[in-house]
Amino acid sequence: MTGRFIGKVVLITGGAGGIGRAAAVRFASEGARVVLVDLAASALVHSVAAVEKTGAEVLAVEADVSKLAHAERYADAAVKQFGGIDVFFNNAGVLGALKPLVDYPEETFDRVIAVNLKAVWLGMKVVAPLMRGRHGGVIVNTASIAGLRGSPNIIAYTASKHAVVGMTRAASLELARHGIRVNAVCPAPIDTPMARELETEVRRERLTATIPMRRYGAPEEVAALVAFLASPDATYITGAIYTVDGGAMA
């Protein structure tokens, strides 16, 4: 690995999950100090251990990303521990129920929107001013190919990810003059617990049949794209929506 992130501080929400953990290891391997945020404290321990194996400094913060006070707390923790935030991987998300829209539970809909949409906004709301104070930074939001097309039986997830795409574009226009780049990644099914949730309703073979490469992606493949977008190799890229999907949206 090259040291593209030596001296940089990377904040990752959803740090206990498969993509968050893979991104944490990728950034740490390239020299970053990493702040991991998640509500799942027990799983967060494993992500911390994975980062520590690289020799990098890491801080874990247990937080509900859908609450403003918690967003302020994880950002403050990053500043107190490491001095600021250079890269924000705004990644936390949940799948929600697998039900037709007419049967979808209201409380589940509200929770999915809170975590997948409101929390993305809150993260940018809190982190962007800190990046302005450092004369720039990079935000990468996690959307999904479900944010680029219709997907049956995951109405809240689909709606939330379409909104993340829109917010990413709007934020990129607002923040460009402050030296802050904002992009989004849109994965297809990735080999994580969330993909296995989908398999309770749809067989893996049916899901992979919709992907030209005929396989799920690996979390590390998403992490590689996120690291590129956050790196000096992508300094003229903002407001972009990148699929990492094995050709599913081709």
ABEGO torsion letter per residue (X at the ends): XBBAABGBBBBBBGAABAAAAAAAAAAAAAGBBBBBBBABAAAAAAAAAAAAAAGBBBBBBBBBAABAAAAAAAAAAAAAAAGEBABBBBABBBAEBBBBAAABBAAAAAAAAAAAAAAAAAAAAAAAAAAAAAGEEBBBBBBBAAAABBBBGBAAAAAAAAAAAAAAAAAAAAAAAAGBBBBBBBBBBBBBAAAAAAAAABBAAAAAAABAAGBBBBAAAAAAAAAAAABAAAAABBGBBBBBAGGAAX
